[in-house]
Amino acid sequence: MVTSRLSTLVAASEKFARLAEGYLDRPVPACPDWTVLDLVGHLGGVYSSVTLVLAAAGERPAGAREVPPADPAGAVAWFLDKRSELLEAFASTPGDARAWKFSSRGEPTVSWWLRRQAVETAVHLHDLEEAVGYDASADPAGARAVSAEAAGDGVDEILCDLALSYLDRHPGVGVAGTLHVHCTDTPGEWLVDFDAEPAHTTRKHAKADAAVRGPAGELLLWLWNRRSLDGSVLEVVGDAQVARSWELIRI
C-alpha cells in the first residue's frame, strides 16, 4: 500500500504541474475565489509544510508553510521544487516513524502523511482538471494517475479518519443515523455510525439507514463535496436525507 500511495502522489503531482502550466489565470470552480495560480500555491504550500512535519520527527513543526514567488511565471517551477523536497523527505523517512498530525484519529506516523498527500493531490488534480477543461480520454496515460484502488484508499481515509476527527471537533454539526458506503469498482465497504459516542466507522457490509454505492473515484469526490448526489452516477438506497446530511461535514 505504501508503494501504491507513493506512486499516486508521484503521478498525480506530475500531472498537476503539467496541466497547470499555461492556465494560471483560470478560475477553479471547486474552490470559489481561487484561480489555478492560487491552487498551485496552496498545494505547493501544503507540500512545504508536510516536509517540515517529517523533519520534526514527531514534534509539531515550528516553521510556517512557504508561499509561491510573487512572479506568477515562477509558480509551477516553485511547485516542482516543493514536490521534489516532499518526495525526498518521504524517501528518506521510514513509514512507521512518528510524525505529528492534526487529526484526532489514526496513527501519528509518516505513513499517515503519505496517504494524506496522495489523496490531497488526487482531489486537487480533479479541481485543476475541471478548471482547465481537461479531457481524460485525450490523455490515457495521464488518466491513470489516480486509480480506483487509490480513490478507494481516499474513501477509507475520510470515512475512518478525517470525517470522524471533524465530528470530534464539531459535535453538534447535525449528522445522524447510519450510512453504508460501497465501492463498486474496487474492494471497499464501510458502515459509519453517526449516532455512536463518539461516531465511528467499521469496514464491513451492513444494513444502514442509507447506502451510497458507486465507483471509488465518484465516491471520493462526493465525500469531499466535489459532487452532489443529485444527478450523479452514485446510487442512493434508503433514507436519502441521511446521505445528503454528509454535506454538513466540511473538511
Secondary structure by P-SEA (a helix, b strand, c coil): caaaaaaaaaaaaaaaaaaacccccccccccccccaaaaaaaaaaaaaaaaaaaaaccccccbbbbbccccccaaaaaaaaaaaaaaaaaaacccccbbbbccccccccaaaaaaaaaaaaaaaaaaaaaaacccccccccccccccaaaaaaaaaaaaacaaaaaaaaccccccbbbbbbbbcccbbbbbbbccccccccccbbbbccbbbbccaaaaaaaaaccccccccccccccccccccccccccc
